[in-house]
Amino acid sequence: MTVSSSGTDALRLEGITKRFGPVTALDDVSLSVRPGEIHALVGENGAGKSTLMAVASGALEPEEGTVRFFGEALSADPGETRERGLAIVRQEPSLMPDLTVAENIHIGLPKHLRPSVGALREFVRSKLASWHDDTGIDPDARIESLLPEKRFIVEIVKAIASQPRLLVLDEPTEHLTGRDVVRLFEVVRELAASGCAVVYISHRIREVRQIAERISVLRNGRAVGTRDATNLSEDEIITMIVGRRVERPFPPKRAKDVHSERIFELHGVSGPGFRDVVMRVDRGEIVGLAGIDGHGQRELMRALAGQKPIEGRVNVAERFVSIRSPRDSRKAGIRFVPGDRHREGLLPGLSVRENFSLRSIEKDTRGGLINAGAEKRRARTELARLEVKMAGIEAPISSLSGGNAQKVVLTSVLAGDPKVLLLDEPTQGVDVGARAEIYQVMRAAADEGMSQIVCSSDRAELVGLCDRIYVFSRGEIVAELTGDEVNDEAIAQAMMTATNARAHTAALGGKLAKLGSSDWAPFWMLVAAMLILGSVAGWVNPFFLSERSLVNLMVMTATLAMVAYGQQLLMLTGGIDLSVGPLMGLCAVVGSFFLSGDPWLMPSLGYAAIIAVAAMVGAVNFLLVGPLKLHPMVATLATYMAVQAVSLLLRPVPAGMTDFDVLDTIGYRMGAIPATFIIAVIAAIVLDIFLLRSGKGIRWRAFGSNAEAARVAGVTPLVMQFAAYVGCSVLTALAAIMMIEQVAIGDPRAGLGYTLTSIAAVVIGGTSLMGGRGLFLGALLGAGFISLVNSAATFLQLDSAWQNYLLGGLIIAAVAFYSYSRSKAVSA
Ligand SMILES: Nc1ncnc2c1ncn2[C@@H]1O[C@H](COP(=O)(O)OP(=O)(O)OP(=O)(O)O)[C@@H](O)[C@H]1O
């Protein structure tokens, strides 16, 4: 199907075919969108809407077909399409969790619109303010600490700030609260009036009719047609989407005179965001929790799932249960279907089958072993009930469309036969047809006796589905609606008393979490720990504080810090290099041939040879990890061995004394302070400024935080990896030159210990092993701390085993502390 239009189309897709293995996601689809038009794209889950827009934005390359943007052909390069004015707000925000709001917006803008890093905060503040004057979003907050709806606002603000000529919104209102939906509609209309074309993807037909001028429908990867929205009724749109008439979506409610057995009771239950809640749910009843978002209903649900602290009396089947953890909640027969399926509902690395069976695997287990056949049969049967569209049960869960993934989560939770089911936004991102199926499944489960509590921002859903509704305001229940009272007006009336209660609690929790999770927390902790350890060692043995001992400490610190910077450069991008230790040795060996004081050889030639050899090793590591896609651990373990072998070939035994002039040069002191130490400190400061205050630094961290999102934002992975691996090796070479002053001979084993200590220094310094965050000053302090522990242990006459116990214990303590404070920040 092709829809032609007069003049140049903003977007013109012709004959697009896209396959994922055996799945044909798009089959010869054509679509045109005019400038200044709001064009809705609708269809069932898995119809191909997101894939079509991924093709349009250059994130996916189609097998066949062309993409034209304002008349010009577009290549499959998301960076280029963005530069040319195409902005896309995805179903799941493509943000980097470790970066701040401001940094995410910076990296998402076309180059010509990016403000300088110094002006970034104010720029972002004004952009957020133009969305709403009280978004409650701090430009310096890390994305991972934001609630899902706030992340979505950041994503939308980012897209608008890019001054798009075409804006694609993929299910934008699924995560937004009422106020933000109203604002979104205003903004979309303003943009369209200014000539921007808007593609609006949604399952909420009412909204689509409200906002769109034309509607295009996709079904099973094929275009069904494009129609003028003004003349279409809701029923007609639904019929186009599903291909048949859909009957009333909500199944009949529970008969009123049904015998009531209390299954779930709350008496005076309080927790963060709600207080003194008294409620009950009978057997087979579906109870809704309504209220403006942030007024306690969702917080109560999370607390009942064991995710937040809770006080008061909770009874399940007339027995008191104490809920202190998700495990307690499960043991009591309570199950939770989370709203944020990507963060809490799915295990992205596993198959559809595994995601289904993980919550009820005991059903297929005999004598501790899983009966694979039974598990598969059960997965197939249950998933077929909700008509989950997938290539097969062994397909990776990440290959499913958003709505189908939601169906898998729901089916998986239901398979655990809960007594009480908590559902947060059960039909988020689910199409009209499947919505009706989900309601049927929920009602059927209720008819079999399962009690359910539903939280939904869609009031029509609550009214259509629930037998009873509790309305929340300011953390308390303000109304209980039953029978005929369960209607939209009654809910709205009860909600009128609402104020902004959550904003305050979230702000307070947010501040505390921010303090603990700040990048500077490791820095201050290490300074304090070093002062304590140094004082104790100096008190027990005054020689520890002598000039000689302190100079030695600085020299050791500088050497270790330099390798650690290399390691850190890599870890920030999510990589690691195990070969740095042997490379230090190889550099010492290479140096021993050039730095011997031979009048024919200048020392500068020696330094150049060391750096060149190291850069070559870095390039090999890059080739293995980048183009050949080996895991960094495996790749650099292989180079570890190869490099060590080369060193031993060149110098089977340590030999080649270094010239004294060279040693003097490397060991040069400025007053009492070794030049190497000053270099290490300056290097940390310069690298941190690069990291925090330059666009390249932001992209560096972005890549480590979320490689795919960074790629979509225009970062080229191979360039990043090349710079990281070669950079790491070159820094290791500089460290090796510093080490030469200490060993003064071509010893192939001299640097071996640096592999582990460099990783330890980076980890103790607060860098995340997952990539995306950490400071070089942290690595410097980590290196200082390790050198201090080693040196203090010597002065305190502790044997070398103690050095290892101390270091091991400290690494575990540091990692535990950082993970704890970061998880606090996330849940705040
Ligand atoms: N990376 C992938 N690998 C394999 N299959 C995929 C991948 N991405 C999408 N698909 C498949 O392509 C089809 C279209 O998916 P798409 O996400 O475009 O649907 P959608 O219309 O956006 O659905 P929803 O409304 O549920 O988001 C689905 O069958 C999906 O399983």
The ligand as an SDF file (V2000), in Angstrom:
LIG
                    3D

 31 33  0  0  0  0  0  0  0  0999 V2000
   15.4260   -7.6620   17.5820 N   0  0  0  0  0  0  0  0  0  0  0  0
   14.4570   -8.5120   17.2090 C   0  0  0  0  0  0  0  0  0  0  0  0
   14.7410   -9.8250   17.0250 N   0  0  0  0  0  0  0  0  0  0  0  0
   13.7690  -10.6900   16.6360 C   0  0  0  0  0  0  0  0  0  0  0  0
   12.4740  -10.3400   16.4120 N   0  0  0  0  0  0  0  0  0  0  0  0
   12.1390   -9.0510   16.5940 C   0  0  0  0  0  0  0  0  0  0  0  0
   13.1150   -8.0770   17.0050 C   0  0  0  0  0  0  0  0  0  0  0  0
   12.4730   -6.8730   17.0960 N   0  0  0  0  0  0  0  0  0  0  0  0
   11.1800   -7.0940   16.7640 C   0  0  0  0  0  0  0  0  0  0  0  0
   10.9790   -8.4020   16.4510 N   0  0  0  0  0  0  0  0  0  0  0  0
    9.7180   -9.0110   16.0330 C   0  0  0  0  0  0  0  0  0  0  0  0
    9.1690   -8.2090   15.0080 O   0  0  0  0  0  0  0  0  0  0  0  0
    7.7620   -8.1190   15.1340 C   0  0  0  0  0  0  0  0  0  0  0  0
    7.3410   -6.6570   15.1990 C   0  0  0  0  0  0  0  0  0  0  0  0
    7.7520   -6.1120   16.4550 O   0  0  0  0  0  0  0  0  0  0  0  0
    7.5010   -4.6000   16.8520 P   0  0  0  0  0  0  0  0  0  0  0  0
    8.2060   -4.3440   18.1230 O   0  0  0  0  0  0  0  0  0  0  0  0
    7.8270   -3.7240   15.7080 O   0  0  0  0  0  0  0  0  0  0  0  0
    5.9240   -4.5830   17.0870 O   0  0  0  0  0  0  0  0  0  0  0  0
    4.9920   -3.4060   17.6070 P   0  0  0  0  0  0  0  0  0  0  0  0
    3.9200   -3.2340   16.5870 O   0  0  0  0  0  0  0  0  0  0  0  0
    5.7880   -2.2020   17.9150 O   0  0  0  0  0  0  0  0  0  0  0  0
    4.3710   -4.0740   18.9020 O   0  0  0  0  0  0  0  0  0  0  0  0
    4.0170   -3.4550   20.3620 P   0  0  0  0  0  0  0  0  0  0  0  0
    2.7810   -2.6700   20.1880 O   0  0  0  0  0  0  0  0  0  0  0  0
    3.7840   -4.6490   21.2010 O   0  0  0  0  0  0  0  0  0  0  0  0
    5.1730   -2.6430   20.7950 O   0  0  0  0  0  0  0  0  0  0  0  0
    7.3820   -8.9230   16.3820 C   0  0  0  0  0  0  0  0  0  0  0  0
    6.9740  -10.2020   15.9690 O   0  0  0  0  0  0  0  0  0  0  0  0
    8.6810   -9.0080   17.1480 C   0  0  0  0  0  0  0  0  0  0  0  0
    8.7020  -10.2040   17.9060 O   0  0  0  0  0  0  0  0  0  0  0  0
  1  2  1  0
  2  3  1  0
  2  7  2  0
  3  4  2  0
  4  5  1  0
  5  6  2  0
  6  7  1  0
  6 10  1  0
  7  8  1  0
  8  9  2  0
  9 10  1  0
 10 11  1  0
 11 12  1  0
 11 30  1  0
 12 13  1  0
 13 14  1  0
 13 28  1  0
 14 15  1  0
 15 16  1  0
 16 17  2  0
 16 18  1  0
 16 19  1  0
 19 20  1  0
 20 21  2  0
 20 22  1  0
 20 23  1  0
 23 24  1  0
 24 25  2  0
 24 26  1  0
 24 27  1  0
 28 29  1  0
 28 30  1  0
 30 31  1  0
M  END
$$$$
